[in-house]
C-alpha cells in the first residue's frame, strides 16, 4: 500500500488556493479535496510495517503550532512539472516532520533522504512549451505577495495514495491527534 503522512488544509485556506489556481496558467490543477501538506511520503508499505507506523504515530506528541502560506514555487526549474504554495518556515513544523520521518524509518519504511520543502501542490503537468513555462513563472513571481493562514496544527493524517489515469487519489486511513 502506498502511504504518506500529511497535514490537512482548512477550508478557508483551500478556497484561497483555488482562487490562486484560477489566476495561474496551470495546465493540470490539483483538486481542492486533494490539497495537503506532506510530512513524509513512505511509498509502498506492507501490513507489518503499516502497523508499526500506526503505533509510532499514535505515540507522537507535540504542542499545537501555527502554519501559514507565503508565495509560490515551481519544481523542475529547467523543465517545470509542478507548481505549489510555499509554507512559511517553521521550527515546530520541521520538528514534526523529522519525528514523522524517524517513526517511519523505525517502522521499516524506506524514507528518501532529501531536504524537506514544505508546500501544497496546486498543479502537476507534463513538459510545457517554453512560452507556457514563461507565463507560469511570471504568475509565480506575481504571486509573491500571496499570504494565507495561519492555522493551528493539532493533528496529522495517514493517507493511502492510489495511482489512477487521472492522477493520484488520496484516501484518509487514520487521523492522529498530536496533543494529549
Secondary structure, 3 states (H helix, E strand, C coil): CEEEEEECCCHHHHHHHHHHHHHCCCCCECCHHHCCEEEEEEEECCHHHHHHHHHHHHHCCCCCEEEEEEEEEEECCCCCCEEEEEECCCHHHHHHHHHHHHHHHHHCCCCCCCCCCCEEEEEECCCCCHHHHHHHHHHHHHHHHCEEEEEEECEEEEEEEEEECCEEEEEEEEEEECCC
